[in-house]
Amino acid sequence: MLNIDRALGNDRLMKAITGLSASEFNELIESFKEEFQNETWVRYETGVELGNRERKPGGGRIGNLGSYAAKLFFTLFYFKCYTTFDILGFLFDLNR
């Protein structure tokens, strides 16, 4: 998996990979976390209304991108580099 901490220690590398400096990235994490959690609950409530939701958010398998920083880094990397899912899977140790 990519070393996010290494990228965060180098502003030039961060901008090349994500389009943001390390300080901009760190500022964005909290609002990203809030929006991610809100979206999770919206999807849960919609699923309950439709009758096709089996478990509450957090249930099920655990993904490889455990932290919100990793999720944000992955998302920004994808939008900046627009690479294929095969390459993303290889770089982030995910299934295509």
MIKOLKOL-829209 format. One record per residue: residue number from 0; residue in three letters; x negated, y negated, z of N, C-alpha, C in turn. Coordinates in nm, 3 decimals. Layout:
// residues N
@k: NUM&r: ALA&npx: X&npy: Y&npz: Z&capx: X&capy: Y&capz: Z&cpx: X&cpy: Y&cpz: Z;
...
This chain:
// residues 96
@k: 0&r: MET&npx: -0.084&npy: 0.118&npz: 0.000&capx: 0.000&capy: 0.000&capz: 0.000&cpx: -0.088&cpy: -0.123&cpz: 0.000;
@k: 1&r: LEU&npx: -0.036&npy: -0.230&npz: -0.056&capx: -0.111&capy: -0.355&capz: -0.059&cpx: -0.133&cpy: -0.405&cpz: 0.083;
@k: 2&r: ASN&npx: -0.245&npy: -0.473&npz: 0.103&capx: -0.279&capy: -0.527&capz: 0.234&cpx: -0.228&cpy: -0.671&cpz: 0.241;
@k: 3&r: ILE&npx: -0.109&npy: -0.688&npz: 0.300&capx: -0.046&capy: -0.819&capz: 0.307&cpx: -0.128&cpy: -0.914&cpz: 0.394;
@k: 4&r: ASP&npx: -0.185&npy: -0.864&npz: 0.502&capx: -0.265&capy: -0.949&capz: 0.590&cpx: -0.386&cpy: -1.005&cpz: 0.517;
@k: 5&r: ARG&npx: -0.447&npy: -0.924&npz: 0.431&capx: -0.561&capy: -0.972&capz: 0.352&cpx: -0.518&cpy: -1.085&cpz: 0.261;
@k: 6&r: ALA&npx: -0.404&npy: -1.070&npz: 0.197&capx: -0.352&capy: -1.175&capz: 0.109&cpx: -0.318&cpy: -1.301&cpz: 0.189;
@k: 7&r: LEU&npx: -0.260&npy: -1.284&npz: 0.308&capx: -0.224&capy: -1.401&capz: 0.390&cpx: -0.347&cpy: -1.479&cpz: 0.436;
@k: 8&r: GLY&npx: -0.461&npy: -1.415&npz: 0.439&capx: -0.585&capy: -1.482&capz: 0.480&cpx: -0.651&cpy: -1.561&cpz: 0.367;
@k: 9&r: ASN&npx: -0.593&npy: -1.558&npz: 0.249&capx: -0.654&capy: -1.624&capz: 0.134&cpx: -0.545&cpy: -1.696&cpz: 0.054;
@k: 10&r: ASP&npx: -0.538&npy: -1.829&npz: 0.070&capx: -0.433&capy: -1.907&capz: 0.004&cpx: -0.434&cpy: -1.891&cpz: -0.148;
@k: 11&r: ARG&npx: -0.552&npy: -1.887&npz: -0.206&capx: -0.560&capy: -1.874&capz: -0.352&cpx: -0.501&cpy: -1.741&cpz: -0.398;
@k: 12&r: LEU&npx: -0.532&npy: -1.635&npz: -0.325&capx: -0.478&capy: -1.503&capz: -0.356&cpx: -0.327&cpy: -1.500&cpz: -0.335;
@k: 13&r: MET&npx: -0.279&npy: -1.559&npz: -0.225&capx: -0.135&capy: -1.564&capz: -0.200&cpx: -0.061&cpy: -1.635&cpz: -0.312;
@k: 14&r: LYS&npx: -0.114&npy: -1.748&npz: -0.355&capx: -0.048&capy: -1.822&capz: -0.464&cpx: -0.050&cpy: -1.743&cpz: -0.593;
@k: 15&r: ALA&npx: -0.157&npy: -1.669&npz: -0.617&capx: -0.166&capy: -1.588&capz: -0.738&cpx: -0.067&cpy: -1.472&cpz: -0.735;
@k: 16&r: ILE&npx: -0.045&npy: -1.416&npz: -0.616&capx: 0.041&capy: -1.298&capz: -0.604&cpx: 0.188&cpy: -1.335&cpz: -0.585;
@k: 17&r: THR&npx: 0.215&npy: -1.438&npz: -0.503&capx: 0.354&capy: -1.469&capz: -0.467&cpx: 0.402&cpy: -1.605&cpz: -0.515;
@k: 18&r: GLY&npx: 0.311&npy: -1.694&npz: -0.547&capx: 0.349&capy: -1.829&capz: -0.584&cpx: 0.357&cpy: -1.923&cpz: -0.465;
@k: 19&r: LEU&npx: 0.334&npy: -1.872&npz: -0.344&capx: 0.339&capy: -1.952&capz: -0.222&cpx: 0.206&cpy: -1.947&cpz: -0.150;
@k: 20&r: SER&npx: 0.176&npy: -2.053&npz: -0.074&capx: 0.060&capy: -2.048&capz: 0.014&cpx: 0.097&cpy: -1.965&cpz: 0.137;
@k: 21&r: ALA&npx: -0.002&npy: -1.930&npz: 0.216&capx: 0.023&capy: -1.850&capz: 0.336&cpx: 0.116&cpy: -1.925&cpz: 0.432;
@k: 22&r: SER&npx: 0.095&npy: -2.055&npz: 0.448&capx: 0.180&capy: -2.132&capz: 0.540&cpx: 0.323&cpy: -2.141&cpz: 0.487;
@k: 23&r: GLU&npx: 0.341&npy: -2.156&npz: 0.358&capx: 0.476&capy: -2.158&capz: 0.300&cpx: 0.544&cpy: -2.022&cpz: 0.318;
@k: 24&r: PHE&npx: 0.468&npy: -1.916&npz: 0.298&capx: 0.520&capy: -1.781&capz: 0.316&cpx: 0.565&cpy: -1.761&cpz: 0.460;
@k: 25&r: ASN&npx: 0.481&npy: -1.800&npz: 0.556&capx: 0.514&capy: -1.783&capz: 0.698&cpx: 0.637&cpy: -1.864&cpz: 0.738;
@k: 26&r: GLU&npx: 0.655&npy: -1.983&npz: 0.678&capx: 0.774&capy: -2.063&capz: 0.706&cpx: 0.899&cpy: -1.996&cpz: 0.650;
@k: 27&r: LEU&npx: 0.886&npy: -1.930&npz: 0.538&capx: 1.000&capy: -1.869&capz: 0.471&cpx: 1.047&cpy: -1.740&cpz: 0.536;
@k: 28&r: ILE&npx: 0.960&npy: -1.673&npz: 0.610&capx: 0.995&capy: -1.543&capz: 0.668&cpx: 1.119&cpy: -1.550&cpz: 0.757;
@k: 29&r: GLU&npx: 1.129&npy: -1.648&npz: 0.843&capx: 1.242&capy: -1.654&capz: 0.937&cpx: 1.375&cpy: -1.672&cpz: 0.865;
@k: 30&r: SER&npx: 1.381&npy: -1.763&npz: 0.769&capx: 1.507&capy: -1.781&capz: 0.696&cpx: 1.538&cpy: -1.658&cpz: 0.609;
@k: 31&r: PHE&npx: 1.434&npy: -1.594&npz: 0.554&capx: 1.453&capy: -1.472&capz: 0.478&cpx: 1.513&cpy: -1.363&cpz: 0.568;
@k: 32&r: LYS&npx: 1.458&npy: -1.351&npz: 0.689&capx: 1.507&capy: -1.251&capz: 0.785&cpx: 1.655&cpy: -1.275&cpz: 0.815;
@k: 33&r: GLU&npx: 1.693&npy: -1.400&npz: 0.841&capx: 1.832&capy: -1.433&capz: 0.872&cpx: 1.924&cpy: -1.399&cpz: 0.755;
@k: 34&r: GLU&npx: 1.885&npy: -1.437&npz: 0.635&capx: 1.967&capy: -1.409&capz: 0.517&cpx: 1.976&cpy: -1.259&cpz: 0.489;
@k: 35&r: PHE&npx: 1.867&npy: -1.189&npz: 0.509&capx: 1.865&capy: -1.044&capz: 0.489&cpx: 1.962&cpy: -0.977&cpz: 0.585;
@k: 36&r: GLN&npx: 1.957&npy: -1.017&npz: 0.712&capx: 2.046&capy: -0.959&capz: 0.813&cpx: 2.192&cpy: -0.994&cpz: 0.784;
@k: 37&r: ASN&npx: 2.217&npy: -1.119&npz: 0.744&capx: 2.353&capy: -1.161&capz: 0.710&cpx: 2.407&cpy: -1.078&cpz: 0.594;
@k: 38&r: GLU&npx: 2.327&npy: -1.059&npz: 0.491&capx: 2.369&capy: -0.981&capz: 0.375&cpx: 2.395&cpy: -0.836&cpz: 0.413;
@k: 39&r: THR&npx: 2.316&npy: -0.782&npz: 0.503&capx: 2.336&capy: -0.646&capz: 0.550&cpx: 2.473&cpy: -0.633&cpz: 0.615;
@k: 40&r: TRP&npx: 2.510&npy: -0.729&npz: 0.699&capx: 2.640&capy: -0.724&capz: 0.767&cpx: 2.754&cpy: -0.748&cpz: 0.670;
@k: 41&r: VAL&npx: 2.737&npy: -0.834&npz: 0.573&capx: 2.841&capy: -0.857&capz: 0.473&cpx: 2.867&cpy: -0.727&cpz: 0.396;
@k: 42&r: ARG&npx: 2.759&npy: -0.660&npz: 0.354&capx: 2.775&capy: -0.532&capz: 0.284&cpx: 2.842&cpy: -0.427&cpz: 0.372;
@k: 43&r: TYR&npx: 2.806&npy: -0.427&npz: 0.501&capx: 2.868&capy: -0.333&capz: 0.595&cpx: 3.018&cpy: -0.360&cpz: 0.608;
@k: 44&r: GLU&npx: 3.055&npy: -0.486&npz: 0.632&capx: 3.196&capy: -0.521&capz: 0.650&cpx: 3.277&cpy: -0.494&cpz: 0.524;
@k: 45&r: THR&npx: 3.220&npy: -0.521&npz: 0.408&capx: 3.286&capy: -0.491&capz: 0.282&cpx: 3.307&cpy: -0.341&cpz: 0.268;
@k: 46&r: GLY&npx: 3.207&npy: -0.264&npz: 0.302&capx: 3.218&capy: -0.119&capz: 0.295&cpx: 3.323&cpy: -0.064&cpz: 0.390;
@k: 47&r: VAL&npx: 3.334&npy: -0.122&npz: 0.509&capx: 3.436&capy: -0.079&capz: 0.605&cpx: 3.575&cpy: -0.109&cpz: 0.549;
@k: 48&r: GLU&npx: 3.592&npy: -0.230&npz: 0.492&capx: 3.722&capy: -0.267&capz: 0.434&cpx: 3.761&cpy: -0.174&cpz: 0.319;
@k: 49&r: LEU&npx: 3.663&npy: -0.135&npz: 0.238&capx: 3.691&capy: -0.048&capz: 0.125&cpx: 3.702&cpy: 0.099&cpz: 0.166;
@k: 50&r: GLY&npx: 3.661&npy: 0.131&npz: 0.288&capx: 3.669&capy: 0.267&capz: 0.339&cpx: 3.559&cpy: 0.359&cpz: 0.290;
@k: 51&r: ASN&npx: 3.450&npy: 0.303&npz: 0.238&capx: 3.343&capy: 0.389&capz: 0.188&cpx: 3.212&cpy: 0.373&cpz: 0.265;
@k: 52&r: ARG&npx: 3.218&npy: 0.315&npz: 0.384&capx: 3.099&capy: 0.297&capz: 0.466&cpx: 3.092&cpy: 0.409&cpz: 0.567;
@k: 53&r: GLU&npx: 2.978&npy: 0.478&npz: 0.575&capx: 2.966&capy: 0.592&capz: 0.666&cpx: 2.894&cpy: 0.558&cpz: 0.796;
@k: 54&r: ARG&npx: 2.806&npy: 0.461&npz: 0.795&capx: 2.731&capy: 0.430&capz: 0.916&cpx: 2.702&cpy: 0.280&cpz: 0.924;
@k: 55&r: LYS&npx: 2.670&npy: 0.236&npz: 1.045&capx: 2.640&capy: 0.095&capz: 1.067&cpx: 2.503&cpy: 0.060&cpz: 1.009;
@k: 56&r: PRO&npx: 2.476&npy: -0.070&npz: 0.987&capx: 2.343&capy: -0.109&capz: 0.939&cpx: 2.235&cpy: -0.058&cpz: 1.033;
@k: 57&r: GLY&npx: 2.128&npy: -0.009&npz: 0.974&capx: 2.018&capy: 0.047&capz: 1.052&cpx: 2.022&cpy: 0.199&cpz: 1.055;
@k: 58&r: GLY&npx: 2.138&npy: 0.256&npz: 1.020&capx: 2.149&capy: 0.401&capz: 1.013&cpx: 2.091&cpy: 0.450&cpz: 0.882;
@k: 59&r: GLY&npx: 2.069&npy: 0.578&npz: 0.874&capx: 2.013&capy: 0.633&capz: 0.751&cpx: 1.861&cpy: 0.637&cpz: 0.755;
@k: 60&r: ARG&npx: 1.803&npy: 0.661&npz: 0.638&capx: 1.657&capy: 0.675&capz: 0.634&cpx: 1.588&cpy: 0.539&cpz: 0.647;
@k: 61&r: ILE&npx: 1.465&npy: 0.542&npz: 0.694&capx: 1.383&capy: 0.423&capz: 0.712&cpx: 1.302&cpy: 0.402&cpz: 0.585;
@k: 62&r: GLY&npx: 1.303&npy: 0.283&npz: 0.532&capx: 1.228&capy: 0.252&capz: 0.411&cpx: 1.080&cpy: 0.230&cpz: 0.438;
@k: 63&r: ASN&npx: 1.002&npy: 0.227&npz: 0.334&capx: 0.857&capy: 0.205&capz: 0.347&cpx: 0.823&cpy: 0.060&cpz: 0.378;
@k: 64&r: LEU&npx: 0.908&npy: -0.032&npz: 0.341&capx: 0.884&capy: -0.173&capz: 0.369&cpx: 0.951&cpy: -0.206&cpz: 0.501;
@k: 65&r: GLY&npx: 0.880&npy: -0.181&npz: 0.610&capx: 0.939&capy: -0.189&capz: 0.743&cpx: 0.963&cpy: -0.329&cpz: 0.796;
@k: 66&r: SER&npx: 0.876&npy: -0.421&npz: 0.768&capx: 0.889&capy: -0.555&capz: 0.824&cpx: 0.954&cpy: -0.649&cpz: 0.723;
@k: 67&r: TYR&npx: 1.008&npy: -0.757&npz: 0.775&capx: 1.067&capy: -0.858&capz: 0.686&cpx: 0.958&cpy: -0.926&cpz: 0.604;
@k: 68&r: ALA&npx: 0.839&npy: -0.938&npz: 0.660&capx: 0.727&capy: -0.996&capz: 0.585&cpx: 0.694&cpy: -0.908&cpz: 0.465;
@k: 69&r: ALA&npx: 0.695&npy: -0.777&npz: 0.484&capx: 0.666&capy: -0.684&capz: 0.374&cpx: 0.775&cpy: -0.691&cpz: 0.267;
@k: 70&r: LYS&npx: 0.901&npy: -0.701&npz: 0.309&capx: 1.012&capy: -0.712&capz: 0.215&cpx: 1.002&cpy: -0.842&cpz: 0.134;
@k: 71&r: LEU&npx: 0.972&npy: -0.952&npz: 0.203&capx: 0.958&capy: -1.081&capz: 0.136&cpx: 0.840&cpy: -1.079&cpz: 0.040;
@k: 72&r: PHE&npx: 0.728&npy: -1.025&npz: 0.084&capx: 0.609&capy: -1.017&capz: -0.001&cpx: 0.640&cpy: -0.936&cpz: -0.126;
@k: 73&r: PHE&npx: 0.705&npy: -0.822&npz: -0.109&capx: 0.743&capy: -0.736&capz: -0.221&cpx: 0.831&cpy: -0.813&cpz: -0.320;
@k: 74&r: THR&npx: 0.932&npy: -0.883&npz: -0.268&capx: 1.026&capy: -0.957&capz: -0.352&cpx: 0.955&cpy: -1.068&cpz: -0.429;
@k: 75&r: LEU&npx: 0.872&npy: -1.144&npz: -0.360&capx: 0.800&capy: -1.253&capz: -0.426&cpx: 0.700&cpy: -1.200&cpz: -0.528;
@k: 76&r: PHE&npx: 0.634&npy: -1.090&npz: -0.493&capx: 0.540&capy: -1.027&capz: -0.586&cpx: 0.613&cpy: -0.986&cpz: -0.713;
@k: 77&r: TYR&npx: 0.729&npy: -0.925&npz: -0.698&capx: 0.806&capy: -0.880&capz: -0.814&cpx: 0.845&cpy: -0.998&cpz: -0.903;
@k: 78&r: PHE&npx: 0.899&npy: -1.105&npz: -0.842&capx: 0.942&capy: -1.219&capz: -0.922&cpx: 0.826&cpy: -1.294&cpz: -0.985;
@k: 79&r: LYS&npx: 0.712&npy: -1.296&npz: -0.918&capx: 0.595&capy: -1.367&capz: -0.972&cpx: 0.529&cpy: -1.287&cpz: -1.084;
@k: 80&r: CYS&npx: 0.512&npy: -1.159&npz: -1.064&capx: 0.438&capy: -1.076&capz: -1.159&cpx: 0.529&cpy: -1.002&cpz: -1.257;
@k: 81&r: TYR&npx: 0.654&npy: -0.982&npz: -1.220&capx: 0.754&capy: -0.913&capz: -1.302&cpx: 0.699&cpy: -0.785&cpz: -1.362;
@k: 82&r: THR&npx: 0.651&npy: -0.701&npz: -1.274&capx: 0.591&capy: -0.574&capz: -1.314&cpx: 0.697&cpy: -0.463&cpz: -1.320;
@k: 83&r: THR&npx: 0.664&npy: -0.351&npz: -1.377&capx: 0.759&capy: -0.240&capz: -1.388&cpx: 0.778&cpy: -0.172&cpz: -1.253;
@k: 84&r: PHE&npx: 0.887&npy: -0.098&npz: -1.240&capx: 0.914&capy: -0.027&capz: -1.114&cpx: 0.812&cpy: 0.084&cpz: -1.090;
@k: 85&r: ASP&npx: 0.758&npy: 0.141&npz: -1.197&capx: 0.653&capy: 0.242&capz: -1.180&cpx: 0.531&cpy: 0.183&cpz: -1.111;
@k: 86&r: ILE&npx: 0.490&npy: 0.066&npz: -1.155&capx: 0.373&capy: -0.001&capz: -1.097&cpx: 0.404&cpy: -0.047&cpz: -0.955;
@k: 87&r: LEU&npx: 0.523&npy: -0.103&npz: -0.932&capx: 0.561&capy: -0.143&capz: -0.797&cpx: 0.558&cpy: -0.023&cpz: -0.703;
@k: 88&r: GLY&npx: 0.612&npy: 0.089&npz: -0.749&capx: 0.610&capy: 0.210&capz: -0.667&cpx: 0.470&cpy: 0.254&cpz: -0.631;
@k: 89&r: PHE&npx: 0.381&npy: 0.245&npz: -0.728&capx: 0.241&capy: 0.284&capz: -0.704&cpx: 0.175&cpy: 0.188&cpz: -0.605;
@k: 90&r: LEU&npx: 0.191&npy: 0.058&npz: -0.624&capx: 0.125&capy: -0.041&capz: -0.540&cpx: 0.180&cpy: -0.045&cpz: -0.397;
@k: 91&r: PHE&npx: 0.310&npy: -0.023&npz: -0.383&capx: 0.374&capy: -0.034&capz: -0.252&cpx: 0.411&cpy: 0.101&cpz: -0.190;
@k: 92&r: ASP&npx: 0.364&npy: 0.210&npz: -0.252&capx: 0.389&capy: 0.345&capz: -0.204&cpx: 0.538&cpy: 0.373&cpz: -0.191;
@k: 93&r: LEU&npx: 0.610&npy: 0.347&npz: -0.300&capx: 0.755&capy: 0.367&capz: -0.306&cpx: 0.788&cpy: 0.460&cpz: -0.422;
@k: 94&r: ASN&npx: 0.905&npy: 0.518&npz: -0.418&capx: 0.954&capy: 0.591&capz: -0.534&cpx: 1.005&cpy: 0.491&cpz: -0.637;
@k: 95&r: ARG&npx: 0.984&npy: 0.523&npz: -0.761&capx: 1.027&capy: 0.435&capz: -0.868&cpx: 1.176&cpy: 0.410&cpz: -0.859;
